[in-house]
Structure formats: structure tokens, C-alpha cells
Amino acid sequence: MMSRVYNFCAGPAALPEPVLAFARDELLSYQGMGLSVMEMSHRSPEFEQIVKEAEASLRRLLSISDDYHVLFMQGGATLQFSLIPMNLLRGKKQADYLVTGTWSEKALEDASRLCRAHCVASNQAARYTNIPDPSTWQLSSPDQSAYLHYCPNETIVGVEFPFVPDVALPLVADMSSTLLSRPIDVSRFGLIYAGAQKNIGPAGLVIVIVRKDWVGDVIPGTPQLLNYQEVAKQHSMINTPPSFSIYLAGLVFRWLEAMGGVSAIAAVNERKAMNLYRTIDESEFYHNPVEKSCRSWMNVPFTLKDEELDVLFLKQADQLGLKNLKGHRLVGGMRASLYNAVPEEGVAALIAFMKAFAQKHG
Ligand SMILES: Cc1ncc(COP(=O)(O)O)c(C=O)c1O
């Protein structure tokens, strides 16, 4: 078999190798049926079972109660930026947004086409390297605003909330790059959404976990396909769903359960991230600008002492099978994304390379 690289891409990101191997083995003939999941009717009992099992596994992983719908939708996390106000304003004209990076900024921008999107606080002036002090947030009252939207892990700048905001407004969270990386208390949220291409599965699929008593009061003109209540009623199958993506997500959930679940993977994730941050902090050569209290476990951006060495760094890393380390164009430098499927050996290999590179060029 062709050897696999260590993939530090921010998304679409590394998937667990055993999952890919398992899917490969039953690609031509799912459970002896003589056809692949991609070729199977989404109305067949076999596919219905795949969806049911994927949902049940996710519910077990995150202890999602019966008070919540779990929806498999399309359009990535970006479409949710609009669906959230369409579905969750519930008669109000305003929603609150906390801006801690590019993704929460985009969410606010899209929401502002549909409602008054009130910016509670923004740390743009600090180049998104910290979380604005909660005592400075200009929150609206629950009479005025329908919810508070925030992004617990900003993938581009690598800022992660070490706490869940304690506010009167119901919380809506874009967990695209953190869901399943550490335990969360779902009951603290009205709605959680996550694009699949980080810790879940193929891009395009998006997971929505929403309180059942929150859905149904959509803004006029909302298409059926974008209406959470309708999607829930028809078990995420109003139209042909992204069937292979749901199947693969189900395999990833099963893999995570076999790994010991979210708490077990969180311990590994913390170790991976702390080892890398330690390497950065202990060197004079690398730098991470994010305030220590809110550094992401999933996305670690860093710069080199001399920007002119970036190309050489990336080339040599690539030759060693350390792939996709180029930072986002808005931030520059490097970014190592350390999602669940990135093994500890991969992070150790990256650290060894970084140390050797710094020694040679520092
Ligand atoms: C936190 C966050 N939100 C939203 C998105 C957008 O996701 P999509 O490309 O699936 O629309 C991303 C993409 O990387 C992201 O990291």
C-alpha cells in the first residue's frame, strides 16, 4: 500500500486511516450487496440504517438528549450562517454576534442580510489574538435578541474559547473545527453546527444539533430544504442526501467510540497541542501570537523568525511527508491543524523537523 503522509490541512482534513481502509474494503460491495453506498437508494432499508446508526453514534459520543434534533444537511457551515437567522429569530428582528475571527465575522455578515446583527464585541483591533473580556460584551436582553452566536474555535487564527459564555441569551455555536475534539455540554446550547471536513468526514456535509422546541417558526419564504423542522420531520431526507458523506461520518463516529470517545481523544489532543506550543515558545525562532489562555488545540498558527525562510521550510517539510503546513493567506506563516485523525507520531515528526530547521537557520 502507498505510504500515507502526515496531513496538517485545516480542512478538508486528515481522516482516520482505519476508516478510509474500511470504506475502501467495502467500496465495491457494501456488506456483500454487490454495490457501493454511493450507488444505493437513499430510501433503501440499508441506507436508512446507515443514517440511524450514524445519528445514534453521534448522540452517544456527545450525550445528546432527546430534546435535540440531529440533522445531516448540505451547503457546508457557510449556508448555516443564513439558515440560523431564517430559523431561529422566532419573531424577533435582532440577534447578537460575538466576533473573534474571520468565521464569526462572516456569520455576522450573512445574518445582517436577514436581521439586525448586533456585534457584541470584536477583537479585530488585537488582530483576533485573544477573546474580548466578557465584562466588555455589549449584550442585548433576551427580549431584544433571539440568540448569541459565537465561534468556539476560530480555525484561521487559532483562538479557542476555554469557557462557554455564561449569558442570558440562548447560545448558537459554530463548532466546525472543534466538535468532537473535547467534551462539551450540549444542553448549554440552543444550536450547534459543524462543517464535516475537520473531525467528521467529507466536505459539504454539515451537522446541526438543535433544540426541538426551537424550530418551526421560520421567516416567511424559507424554502422547505432550509427549514430545520421540515428537515427533522423527514429525517434529513427531504431530497437525496450526501449519502456517502453520511456513511463515512458514521464510520468516523464509530472509530471515535472505539478510541474511547471524546474524553479519551481530548487527552491526546491536549498533549499534541501542548507539545507543539512548547516547541514554539521555547524557541527564539518560532512565534505564535495568540494569548496563551485561548490557544486552539486544533489549529496552531506560527511564524518563522525570517519570513524569507517560509518557502524552504514548507519545501523541506513536504519532502518529509509533513503536508499542508502553509498558513491561511490572511495570517501568513504556517498553520498546523491537529484534528483527531492526526496521530501523535505526526506531531512528534513535525516537532523534530521544526527543531532541526531552527537549529540550522536560527
Ligand atoms: C469555523 C468555521 N466555520 C465555517 C467554515 C466554513 O465551512 P464550509 O466551507 O463548510 O462552508 C469553516 C471552514 O473552514 C470554519 O473553519
The ligand as a Gaussian input file, in Angstrom:
#p B3LYP/6-31G(d) Opt

LIG

0 1
 C      -15.065000      27.686000      11.996000
 C      -15.500000      27.567000      10.572000
 N      -16.733000      27.961000      10.236000
 C      -17.177000      27.877000       8.970000
 C      -16.383000      27.370000       7.976000
 C      -16.912000      27.280000       6.569000
 O      -17.163000      25.959000       6.273000
 P      -17.669000      25.478000       4.840000
 O      -16.530000      25.662000       3.903000
 O      -18.041000      24.045000       5.086000
 O      -18.838000      26.312000       4.477000
 C      -15.085000      26.941000       8.273000
 C      -14.227000      26.399000       7.200000
 O      -13.119000      26.030000       7.335000
 C      -14.632000      27.043000       9.604000
 O      -13.409000      26.642000       9.934000

